[in-house]
Amino acid sequence: MLGKKIKKIIYLEGLNCQHCVKRIENILKEIDVVVRVKVNLEKQECIVYLKENIEHSIIIKKIESLGFQVGEIKNI
């Protein structure tokens, strides 16, 4: 059983469809400390659950490599 998970909300720009959602979910799941990813197309946001904290730059680079923009990342 894992300890308390870290939860981040990522505000996104440029999501147009469910294909975009899946691409972001899949690329963030490549990060070894990511436990779960949930992207909300309507709200243009993503909630990421992590085993341990990581630099926001790692998340930003992954998302921007797909051509999307990150508006802000907050710990929640």
PDB file of N, CA, C and O in Angstrom:
ATOM      1  N   MET A   1       0.838  -1.191   0.000  1.00  0.00           N
ATOM      2  CA  MET A   1       0.000   0.000   0.000  1.00  0.00           C
ATOM      3  C   MET A   1       0.876   1.245   0.000  1.00  0.00           C
ATOM      4  O   MET A   1       1.812   1.351   0.792  1.00  0.00           O
ATOM      5  N   LEU A   2       0.580   2.163  -0.866  1.00  0.00           N
ATOM      6  CA  LEU A   2       1.341   3.400  -0.949  1.00  0.00           C
ATOM      7  C   LEU A   2       0.957   4.345   0.176  1.00  0.00           C
ATOM      8  O   LEU A   2      -0.154   4.296   0.704  1.00  0.00           O
ATOM      9  N   GLY A   3       1.909   5.214   0.533  1.00  0.00           N
ATOM     10  CA  GLY A   3       1.601   6.262   1.495  1.00  0.00           C
ATOM     11  C   GLY A   3       0.734   7.318   0.826  1.00  0.00           C
ATOM     12  O   GLY A   3       0.144   7.092  -0.231  1.00  0.00           O
ATOM     13  N   LYS A   4       0.675   8.454   1.460  1.00  0.00           N
ATOM     14  CA  LYS A   4      -0.136   9.548   0.922  1.00  0.00           C
ATOM     15  C   LYS A   4       0.401   9.978  -0.446  1.00  0.00           C
ATOM     16  O   LYS A   4       1.598  10.208  -0.616  1.00  0.00           O
ATOM     17  N   LYS A   5      -0.499  10.077  -1.400  1.00  0.00           N
ATOM     18  CA  LYS A   5      -0.107  10.479  -2.739  1.00  0.00           C
ATOM     19  C   LYS A   5      -0.101  11.997  -2.858  1.00  0.00           C
ATOM     20  O   LYS A   5      -0.854  12.692  -2.176  1.00  0.00           O
ATOM     21  N   ILE A   6       0.747  12.489  -3.720  1.00  0.00           N
ATOM     22  CA  ILE A   6       0.793  13.910  -4.047  1.00  0.00           C
ATOM     23  C   ILE A   6      -0.148  14.127  -5.216  1.00  0.00           C
ATOM     24  O   ILE A   6      -0.190  13.328  -6.152  1.00  0.00           O
ATOM     25  N   LYS A   7      -0.893  15.203  -5.154  1.00  0.00           N
ATOM     26  CA  LYS A   7      -1.896  15.492  -6.172  1.00  0.00           C
ATOM     27  C   LYS A   7      -1.618  16.881  -6.747  1.00  0.00           C
ATOM     28  O   LYS A   7      -1.458  17.851  -6.005  1.00  0.00           O
ATOM     29  N   LYS A   8      -1.563  16.963  -8.068  1.00  0.00           N
ATOM     30  CA  LYS A   8      -1.332  18.237  -8.751  1.00  0.00           C
ATOM     31  C   LYS A   8      -2.439  18.473  -9.763  1.00  0.00           C
ATOM     32  O   LYS A   8      -2.940  17.541 -10.392  1.00  0.00           O
ATOM     33  N   ILE A   9      -2.811  19.741  -9.905  1.00  0.00           N
ATOM     34  CA  ILE A   9      -3.745  20.113 -10.964  1.00  0.00           C
ATOM     35  C   ILE A   9      -2.960  20.929 -11.984  1.00  0.00           C
ATOM     36  O   ILE A   9      -2.229  21.859 -11.643  1.00  0.00           O
ATOM     37  N   ILE A  10      -3.137  20.549 -13.243  1.00  0.00           N
ATOM     38  CA  ILE A  10      -2.417  21.195 -14.339  1.00  0.00           C
ATOM     39  C   ILE A  10      -3.447  21.857 -15.240  1.00  0.00           C
ATOM     40  O   ILE A  10      -4.338  21.199 -15.778  1.00  0.00           O
ATOM     41  N   TYR A  11      -3.313  23.163 -15.395  1.00  0.00           N
ATOM     42  CA  TYR A  11      -4.218  23.899 -16.284  1.00  0.00           C
ATOM     43  C   TYR A  11      -3.606  23.900 -17.676  1.00  0.00           C
ATOM     44  O   TYR A  11      -2.459  24.309 -17.859  1.00  0.00           O
ATOM     45  N   LEU A  12      -4.376  23.441 -18.653  1.00  0.00           N
ATOM     46  CA  LEU A  12      -3.889  23.226 -20.013  1.00  0.00           C
ATOM     47  C   LEU A  12      -4.520  24.190 -21.002  1.00  0.00           C
ATOM     48  O   LEU A  12      -5.571  24.776 -20.741  1.00  0.00           O
ATOM     49  N   GLU A  13      -3.865  24.342 -22.132  1.00  0.00           N
ATOM     50  CA  GLU A  13      -4.401  25.134 -23.236  1.00  0.00           C
ATOM     51  C   GLU A  13      -4.240  24.341 -24.522  1.00  0.00           C
ATOM     52  O   GLU A  13      -3.191  23.747 -24.772  1.00  0.00           O
ATOM     53  N   GLY A  14      -5.295  24.340 -25.338  1.00  0.00           N
ATOM     54  CA  GLY A  14      -5.195  23.716 -26.650  1.00  0.00           C
ATOM     55  C   GLY A  14      -5.820  22.347 -26.795  1.00  0.00           C
ATOM     56  O   GLY A  14      -5.676  21.714 -27.841  1.00  0.00           O
ATOM     57  N   LEU A  15      -6.513  21.872 -25.769  1.00  0.00           N
ATOM     58  CA  LEU A  15      -7.179  20.569 -25.893  1.00  0.00           C
ATOM     59  C   LEU A  15      -8.428  20.721 -26.747  1.00  0.00           C
ATOM     60  O   LEU A  15      -9.255  21.598 -26.497  1.00  0.00           O
ATOM     61  N   ASN A  16      -8.565  19.862 -27.760  1.00  0.00           N
ATOM     62  CA  ASN A  16      -9.704  19.951 -28.672  1.00  0.00           C
ATOM     63  C   ASN A  16     -10.603  18.720 -28.682  1.00  0.00           C
ATOM     64  O   ASN A  16     -11.781  18.813 -29.026  1.00  0.00           O
ATOM     65  N   CYS A  17     -10.052  17.565 -28.306  1.00  0.00           N
ATOM     66  CA  CYS A  17     -10.816  16.324 -28.487  1.00  0.00           C
ATOM     67  C   CYS A  17     -10.332  15.239 -27.525  1.00  0.00           C
ATOM     68  O   CYS A  17      -9.359  15.421 -26.793  1.00  0.00           O
ATOM     69  N   GLN A  18     -11.032  14.115 -27.546  1.00  0.00           N
ATOM     70  CA  GLN A  18     -10.666  12.985 -26.689  1.00  0.00           C
ATOM     71  C   GLN A  18      -9.308  12.393 -27.082  1.00  0.00           C
ATOM     72  O   GLN A  18      -8.618  11.818 -26.241  1.00  0.00           O
ATOM     73  N   HIS A  19      -8.933  12.529 -28.325  1.00  0.00           N
ATOM     74  CA  HIS A  19      -7.606  12.061 -28.755  1.00  0.00           C
ATOM     75  C   HIS A  19      -6.525  12.861 -28.022  1.00  0.00           C
ATOM     76  O   HIS A  19      -5.525  12.291 -27.586  1.00  0.00           O
ATOM     77  N   CYS A  20      -6.718  14.171 -27.883  1.00  0.00           N
ATOM     78  CA  CYS A  20      -5.782  15.025 -27.142  1.00  0.00           C
ATOM     79  C   CYS A  20      -5.685  14.559 -25.687  1.00  0.00           C
ATOM     80  O   CYS A  20      -4.596  14.473 -25.121  1.00  0.00           O
ATOM     81  N   VAL A  21      -6.840  14.262 -25.099  1.00  0.00           N
ATOM     82  CA  VAL A  21      -6.903  13.798 -23.716  1.00  0.00           C
ATOM     83  C   VAL A  21      -6.070  12.533 -23.553  1.00  0.00           C
ATOM     84  O   VAL A  21      -5.254  12.444 -22.636  1.00  0.00           O
ATOM     85  N   LYS A  22      -6.265  11.569 -24.421  1.00  0.00           N
ATOM     86  CA  LYS A  22      -5.541  10.287 -24.345  1.00  0.00           C
ATOM     87  C   LYS A  22      -4.038  10.481 -24.528  1.00  0.00           C
ATOM     88  O   LYS A  22      -3.236   9.835 -23.854  1.00  0.00           O
ATOM     89  N   ARG A  23      -3.667  11.370 -25.438  1.00  0.00           N
ATOM     90  CA  ARG A  23      -2.236  11.620 -25.661  1.00  0.00           C
ATOM     91  C   ARG A  23      -1.577  12.166 -24.395  1.00  0.00           C
ATOM     92  O   ARG A  23      -0.482  11.738 -24.030  1.00  0.00           O
ATOM     93  N   ILE A  24      -2.242  13.107 -23.727  1.00  0.00           N
ATOM     94  CA  ILE A  24      -1.682  13.680 -22.505  1.00  0.00           C
ATOM     95  C   ILE A  24      -1.650  12.629 -21.398  1.00  0.00           C
ATOM     96  O   ILE A  24      -0.647  12.497 -20.696  1.00  0.00           O
ATOM     97  N   GLU A  25      -2.735  11.888 -21.240  1.00  0.00           N
ATOM     98  CA  GLU A  25      -2.760  10.842 -20.208  1.00  0.00           C
ATOM     99  C   GLU A  25      -1.630   9.837 -20.433  1.00  0.00           C
ATOM    100  O   GLU A  25      -0.932   9.467 -19.489  1.00  0.00           O
ATOM    101  N   ASN A  26      -1.451   9.403 -21.658  1.00  0.00           N
ATOM    102  CA  ASN A  26      -0.423   8.402 -21.954  1.00  0.00           C
ATOM    103  C   ASN A  26       0.990   8.915 -21.730  1.00  0.00           C
ATOM    104  O   ASN A  26       1.831   8.190 -21.199  1.00  0.00           O
ATOM    105  N   ILE A  27       1.266  10.155 -22.124  1.00  0.00           N
ATOM    106  CA  ILE A  27       2.637  10.653 -21.969  1.00  0.00           C
ATOM    107  C   ILE A  27       2.969  10.918 -20.503  1.00  0.00           C
ATOM    108  O   ILE A  27       4.110  10.726 -20.082  1.00  0.00           O
ATOM    109  N   LEU A  28       1.978  11.357 -19.723  1.00  0.00           N
ATOM    110  CA  LEU A  28       2.254  11.584 -18.299  1.00  0.00           C
ATOM    111  C   LEU A  28       2.419  10.278 -17.546  1.00  0.00           C
ATOM    112  O   LEU A  28       3.148  10.228 -16.555  1.00  0.00           O
ATOM    113  N   LYS A  29       1.760   9.223 -17.993  1.00  0.00           N
ATOM    114  CA  LYS A  29       1.920   7.912 -17.362  1.00  0.00           C
ATOM    115  C   LYS A  29       3.319   7.334 -17.589  1.00  0.00           C
ATOM    116  O   LYS A  29       3.710   6.384 -16.912  1.00  0.00           O
ATOM    117  N   GLU A  30       4.072   7.896 -18.530  1.00  0.00           N
ATOM    118  CA  GLU A  30       5.453   7.462 -18.763  1.00  0.00           C
ATOM    119  C   GLU A  30       6.379   7.879 -17.622  1.00  0.00           C
ATOM    120  O   GLU A  30       7.444   7.288 -17.444  1.00  0.00           O
ATOM    121  N   ILE A  31       5.984   8.887 -16.851  1.00  0.00           N
ATOM    122  CA  ILE A  31       6.795   9.344 -15.725  1.00  0.00           C
ATOM    123  C   ILE A  31       6.660   8.311 -14.608  1.00  0.00           C
ATOM    124  O   ILE A  31       5.551   7.999 -14.174  1.00  0.00           O
ATOM    125  N   ASP A  32       7.786   7.785 -14.147  1.00  0.00           N
ATOM    126  CA  ASP A  32       7.748   6.634 -13.239  1.00  0.00           C
ATOM    127  C   ASP A  32       7.048   6.874 -11.904  1.00  0.00           C
ATOM    128  O   ASP A  32       6.585   5.911 -11.293  1.00  0.00           O
ATOM    129  N   VAL A  33       6.951   8.101 -11.429  1.00  0.00           N
ATOM    130  CA  VAL A  33       6.292   8.352 -10.144  1.00  0.00           C
ATOM    131  C   VAL A  33       4.798   8.657 -10.280  1.00  0.00           C
ATOM    132  O   VAL A  33       4.108   8.847  -9.279  1.00  0.00           O
ATOM    133  N   VAL A  34       4.303   8.702 -11.518  1.00  0.00           N
ATOM    134  CA  VAL A  34       2.881   8.973 -11.748  1.00  0.00           C
ATOM    135  C   VAL A  34       2.079   7.706 -11.475  1.00  0.00           C
ATOM    136  O   VAL A  34       2.379   6.634 -12.001  1.00  0.00           O
ATOM    137  N   VAL A  35       1.052   7.856 -10.638  1.00  0.00           N
ATOM    138  CA  VAL A  35       0.177   6.740 -10.284  1.00  0.00           C
ATOM    139  C   VAL A  35      -1.087   6.766 -11.130  1.00  0.00           C
ATOM    140  O   VAL A  35      -1.554   5.729 -11.601  1.00  0.00           O
ATOM    141  N   ARG A  36      -1.635   7.965 -11.318  1.00  0.00           N
ATOM    142  CA  ARG A  36      -2.907   8.104 -12.037  1.00  0.00           C
ATOM    143  C   ARG A  36      -2.985   9.479 -12.682  1.00  0.00           C
ATOM    144  O   ARG A  36      -2.459  10.458 -12.151  1.00  0.00           O
ATOM    145  N   VAL A  37      -3.656   9.542 -13.847  1.00  0.00           N
ATOM    146  CA  VAL A  37      -3.848  10.796 -14.572  1.00  0.00           C
ATOM    147  C   VAL A  37      -5.305  10.884 -14.997  1.00  0.00           C
ATOM    148  O   VAL A  37      -5.864   9.916 -15.514  1.00  0.00           O
ATOM    149  N   LYS A  38      -5.918  12.035 -14.782  1.00  0.00           N
ATOM    150  CA  LYS A  38      -7.306  12.257 -15.209  1.00  0.00           C
ATOM    151  C   LYS A  38      -7.390  13.633 -15.872  1.00  0.00           C
ATOM    152  O   LYS A  38      -7.224  14.660 -15.214  1.00  0.00           O
ATOM    153  N   VAL A  39      -7.649  13.639 -17.182  1.00  0.00           N
ATOM    154  CA  VAL A  39      -7.754  14.884 -17.937  1.00  0.00           C
ATOM    155  C   VAL A  39      -9.225  15.207 -18.161  1.00  0.00           C
ATOM    156  O   VAL A  39     -10.009  14.336 -18.539  1.00  0.00           O
ATOM    157  N   ASN A  40      -9.597  16.465 -17.925  1.00  0.00           N
ATOM    158  CA  ASN A  40     -10.954  16.942 -18.151  1.00  0.00           C
ATOM    159  C   ASN A  40     -10.932  17.889 -19.342  1.00  0.00           C
ATOM    160  O   ASN A  40     -10.403  18.997 -19.255  1.00  0.00           O
ATOM    161  N   LEU A  41     -11.507  17.448 -20.453  1.00  0.00           N
ATOM    162  CA  LEU A  41     -11.498  18.217 -21.694  1.00  0.00           C
ATOM    163  C   LEU A  41     -12.244  19.546 -21.542  1.00  0.00           C
ATOM    164  O   LEU A  41     -11.743  20.587 -21.968  1.00  0.00           O
ATOM    165  N   GLU A  42     -13.423  19.517 -20.944  1.00  0.00           N
ATOM    166  CA  GLU A  42     -14.235  20.732 -20.801  1.00  0.00           C
ATOM    167  C   GLU A  42     -13.550  21.789 -19.948  1.00  0.00           C
ATOM    168  O   GLU A  42     -13.577  22.974 -20.278  1.00  0.00           O
ATOM    169  N   LYS A  43     -12.935  21.358 -18.852  1.00  0.00           N
ATOM    170  CA  LYS A  43     -12.276  22.306 -17.941  1.00  0.00           C
ATOM    171  C   LYS A  43     -10.859  22.657 -18.376  1.00  0.00           C
ATOM    172  O   LYS A  43     -10.239  23.562 -17.817  1.00  0.00           O
ATOM    173  N   GLN A  44     -10.341  21.931 -19.387  1.00  0.00           N
ATOM    174  CA  GLN A  44      -8.968  22.139 -19.853  1.00  0.00           C
ATOM    175  C   GLN A  44      -7.977  21.988 -18.698  1.00  0.00           C
ATOM    176  O   GLN A  44      -7.085  22.814 -18.505  1.00  0.00           O
ATOM    177  N   GLU A  45      -8.161  20.902 -17.932  1.00  0.00           N
ATOM    178  CA  GLU A  45      -7.268  20.664 -16.807  1.00  0.00           C
ATOM    179  C   GLU A  45      -6.988  19.177 -16.637  1.00  0.00           C
ATOM    180  O   GLU A  45      -7.694  18.320 -17.168  1.00  0.00           O
ATOM    181  N   CYS A  46      -5.954  18.909 -15.892  1.00  0.00           N
ATOM    182  CA  CYS A  46      -5.508  17.541 -15.670  1.00  0.00           C
ATOM    183  C   CYS A  46      -5.162  17.392 -14.195  1.00  0.00           C
ATOM    184  O   CYS A  46      -4.497  18.255 -13.622  1.00  0.00           O
ATOM    185  N   ILE A  47      -5.607  16.305 -13.580  1.00  0.00           N
ATOM    186  CA  ILE A  47      -5.205  15.996 -12.209  1.00  0.00           C
ATOM    187  C   ILE A  47      -4.271  14.801 -12.270  1.00  0.00           C
ATOM    188  O   ILE A  47      -4.587  13.770 -12.865  1.00  0.00           O
ATOM    189  N   VAL A  48      -3.111  14.961 -11.641  1.00  0.00           N
ATOM    190  CA  VAL A  48      -2.090  13.918 -11.640  1.00  0.00           C
ATOM    191  C   VAL A  48      -1.816  13.506 -10.197  1.00  0.00           C
ATOM    192  O   VAL A  48      -1.612  14.350  -9.324  1.00  0.00           O
ATOM    193  N   TYR A  49      -1.815  12.203  -9.964  1.00  0.00           N
ATOM    194  CA  TYR A  49      -1.488  11.639  -8.656  1.00  0.00           C
ATOM    195  C   TYR A  49      -0.086  11.040  -8.757  1.00  0.00           C
ATOM    196  O   TYR A  49       0.207  10.275  -9.676  1.00  0.00           O
ATOM    197  N   LEU A  50       0.773  11.396  -7.806  1.00  0.00           N
ATOM    198  CA  LEU A  50       2.170  10.966  -7.839  1.00  0.00           C
ATOM    199  C   LEU A  50       2.563  10.255  -6.549  1.00  0.00           C
ATOM    200  O   LEU A  50       2.014  10.535  -5.483  1.00  0.00           O
ATOM    201  N   LYS A  51       3.518   9.332  -6.655  1.00  0.00           N
ATOM    202  CA  LYS A  51       4.068   8.655  -5.478  1.00  0.00           C
ATOM    203  C   LYS A  51       4.961   9.590  -4.679  1.00  0.00           C
ATOM    204  O   LYS A  51       5.037   9.511  -3.453  1.00  0.00           O
ATOM    205  N   GLU A  52       5.634  10.474  -5.400  1.00  0.00           N
ATOM    206  CA  GLU A  52       6.524  11.449  -4.772  1.00  0.00           C
ATOM    207  C   GLU A  52       6.557  12.702  -5.636  1.00  0.00           C
ATOM    208  O   GLU A  52       6.216  12.668  -6.818  1.00  0.00           O
ATOM    209  N   ASN A  53       6.967  13.792  -5.036  1.00  0.00           N
ATOM    210  CA  ASN A  53       6.962  15.062  -5.744  1.00  0.00           C
ATOM    211  C   ASN A  53       8.053  15.096  -6.811  1.00  0.00           C
ATOM    212  O   ASN A  53       9.120  14.505  -6.642  1.00  0.00           O
ATOM    213  N   ILE A  54       7.777  15.784  -7.897  1.00  0.00           N
ATOM    214  CA  ILE A  54       8.768  15.983  -8.954  1.00  0.00           C
ATOM    215  C   ILE A  54       8.738  17.444  -9.372  1.00  0.00           C
ATOM    216  O   ILE A  54       7.793  18.168  -9.059  1.00  0.00           O
ATOM    217  N   GLU A  55       9.760  17.866 -10.069  1.00  0.00           N
ATOM    218  CA  GLU A  55       9.825  19.231 -10.580  1.00  0.00           C
ATOM    219  C   GLU A  55       8.724  19.441 -11.611  1.00  0.00           C
ATOM    220  O   GLU A  55       8.458  18.565 -12.434  1.00  0.00           O
ATOM    221  N   HIS A  56       8.093  20.592 -11.563  1.00  0.00           N
ATOM    222  CA  HIS A  56       7.048  20.909 -12.541  1.00  0.00           C
ATOM    223  C   HIS A  56       7.596  20.909 -13.966  1.00  0.00           C
ATOM    224  O   HIS A  56       6.864  20.628 -14.915  1.00  0.00           O
ATOM    225  N   SER A  57       8.872  21.222 -14.114  1.00  0.00           N
ATOM    226  CA  SER A  57       9.472  21.278 -15.454  1.00  0.00           C
ATOM    227  C   SER A  57       9.395  19.926 -16.169  1.00  0.00           C
ATOM    228  O   SER A  57       9.306  19.892 -17.396  1.00  0.00           O
ATOM    229  N   ILE A  58       9.428  18.824 -15.436  1.00  0.00           N
ATOM    230  CA  ILE A  58       9.330  17.489 -16.043  1.00  0.00           C
ATOM    231  C   ILE A  58       7.957  17.309 -16.678  1.00  0.00           C
ATOM    232  O   ILE A  58       7.842  16.822 -17.803  1.00  0.00           O
ATOM    233  N   ILE A  59       6.919  17.704 -15.950  1.00  0.00           N
ATOM    234  CA  ILE A  59       5.549  17.607 -16.448  1.00  0.00           C
ATOM    235  C   ILE A  59       5.355  18.536 -17.641  1.00  0.00           C
ATOM    236  O   ILE A  59       4.779  18.141 -18.655  1.00  0.00           O
ATOM    237  N   ILE A  60       5.832  19.757 -17.517  1.00  0.00           N
ATOM    238  CA  ILE A  60       5.679  20.754 -18.588  1.00  0.00           C
ATOM    239  C   ILE A  60       6.343  20.283 -19.873  1.00  0.00           C
ATOM    240  O   ILE A  60       5.755  20.394 -20.949  1.00  0.00           O
ATOM    241  N   LYS A  61       7.563  19.758 -19.776  1.00  0.00           N
ATOM    242  CA  LYS A  61       8.279  19.282 -20.974  1.00  0.00           C
ATOM    243  C   LYS A  61       7.519  18.169 -21.678  1.00  0.00           C
ATOM    244  O   LYS A  61       7.440  18.150 -22.906  1.00  0.00           O
ATOM    245  N   LYS A  62       6.957  17.237 -20.903  1.00  0.00           N
ATOM    246  CA  LYS A  62       6.198  16.127 -21.500  1.00  0.00           C
ATOM    247  C   LYS A  62       4.989  16.662 -22.267  1.00  0.00           C
ATOM    248  O   LYS A  62       4.759  16.280 -23.414  1.00  0.00           O
ATOM    249  N   ILE A  63       4.217  17.547 -21.633  1.00  0.00           N
ATOM    250  CA  ILE A  63       3.008  18.073 -22.268  1.00  0.00           C
ATOM    251  C   ILE A  63       3.353  18.935 -23.475  1.00  0.00           C
ATOM    252  O   ILE A  63       2.714  18.821 -24.522  1.00  0.00           O
ATOM    253  N   GLU A  64       4.349  19.787 -23.339  1.00  0.00           N
ATOM    254  CA  GLU A  64       4.722  20.668 -24.453  1.00  0.00           C
ATOM    255  C   GLU A  64       5.316  19.891 -25.622  1.00  0.00           C
ATOM    256  O   GLU A  64       5.272  20.359 -26.759  1.00  0.00           O
ATOM    257  N   SER A  65       5.874  18.701 -25.354  1.00  0.00           N
ATOM    258  CA  SER A  65       6.414  17.890 -26.452  1.00  0.00           C
ATOM    259  C   SER A  65       5.302  17.416 -27.392  1.00  0.00           C
ATOM    260  O   SER A  65       5.561  17.039 -28.535  1.00  0.00           O
ATOM    261  N   LEU A  66       4.055  17.441 -26.893  1.00  0.00           N
ATOM    262  CA  LEU A  66       2.890  17.063 -27.708  1.00  0.00           C
ATOM    263  C   LEU A  66       2.270  18.265 -28.415  1.00  0.00           C
ATOM    264  O   LEU A  66       1.344  18.103 -29.210  1.00  0.00           O
ATOM    265  N   GLY A  67       2.772  19.474 -28.132  1.00  0.00           N
ATOM    266  CA  GLY A  67       2.250  20.673 -28.777  1.00  0.00           C
ATOM    267  C   GLY A  67       1.191  21.417 -27.979  1.00  0.00           C
ATOM    268  O   GLY A  67       0.563  22.343 -28.492  1.00  0.00           O
ATOM    269  N   PHE A  68       0.988  21.020 -26.723  1.00  0.00           N
ATOM    270  CA  PHE A  68       0.036  21.699 -25.852  1.00  0.00           C
ATOM    271  C   PHE A  68       0.764  22.652 -24.929  1.00  0.00           C
ATOM    272  O   PHE A  68       1.970  22.521 -24.718  1.00  0.00           O
ATOM    273  N   GLN A  69       0.033  23.616 -24.375  1.00  0.00           N
ATOM    274  CA  GLN A  69       0.611  24.581 -23.456  1.00  0.00           C
ATOM    275  C   GLN A  69       0.111  24.322 -22.045  1.00  0.00           C
ATOM    276  O   GLN A  69      -1.037  23.925 -21.841  1.00  0.00           O
ATOM    277  N   VAL A  70       0.984  24.551 -21.075  1.00  0.00           N
ATOM    278  CA  VAL A  70       0.622  24.454 -19.675  1.00  0.00           C
ATOM    279  C   VAL A  70       0.472  25.872 -19.139  1.00  0.00           C
ATOM    280  O   VAL A  70       1.395  26.684 -19.205  1.00  0.00           O
ATOM    281  N   GLY A  71      -0.722  26.148 -18.603  1.00  0.00           N
ATOM    282  CA  GLY A  71      -0.965  27.474 -18.039  1.00  0.00           C
ATOM    283  C   GLY A  71      -0.379  27.608 -16.649  1.00  0.00           C
ATOM    284  O   GLY A  71       0.290  28.597 -16.346  1.00  0.00           O
ATOM    285  N   GLU A  72      -0.624  26.619 -15.798  1.00  0.00           N
ATOM    286  CA  GLU A  72      -0.192  26.675 -14.403  1.00  0.00           C
ATOM    287  C   GLU A  72      -0.275  25.267 -13.820  1.00  0.00           C
ATOM    288  O   GLU A  72      -1.071  24.442 -14.270  1.00  0.00           O
ATOM    289  N   ILE A  73       0.552  25.005 -12.822  1.00  0.00           N
ATOM    290  CA  ILE A  73       0.492  23.745 -12.077  1.00  0.00           C
ATOM    291  C   ILE A  73       0.399  24.106 -10.601  1.00  0.00           C
ATOM    292  O   ILE A  73       1.176  24.918 -10.098  1.00  0.00           O
ATOM    293  N   LYS A  74      -0.563  23.493  -9.910  1.00  0.00           N
ATOM    294  CA  LYS A  74      -0.747  23.741  -8.480  1.00  0.00           C
ATOM    295  C   LYS A  74      -0.779  22.416  -7.730  1.00  0.00           C
ATOM    296  O   LYS A  74      -1.318  21.425  -8.222  1.00  0.00           O
ATOM    297  N   ASN A  75      -0.201  22.410  -6.545  1.00  0.00           N
ATOM    298  CA  ASN A  75      -0.358  21.254  -5.648  1.00  0.00           C
ATOM    299  C   ASN A  75      -1.707  21.383  -4.970  1.00  0.00           C
ATOM    300  O   ASN A  75      -2.066  22.463  -4.501  1.00  0.00           O
ATOM    301  N   ILE A  76      -2.459  20.290  -4.914  1.00  0.00           N
ATOM    302  CA  ILE A  76      -3.776  20.326  -4.256  1.00  0.00           C
ATOM    303  C   ILE A  76      -3.878  19.202  -3.247  1.00  0.00           C
ATOM    304  O   ILE A  76      -4.907  19.057  -2.586  1.00  0.00           O
TER     305      ILE A  76
END
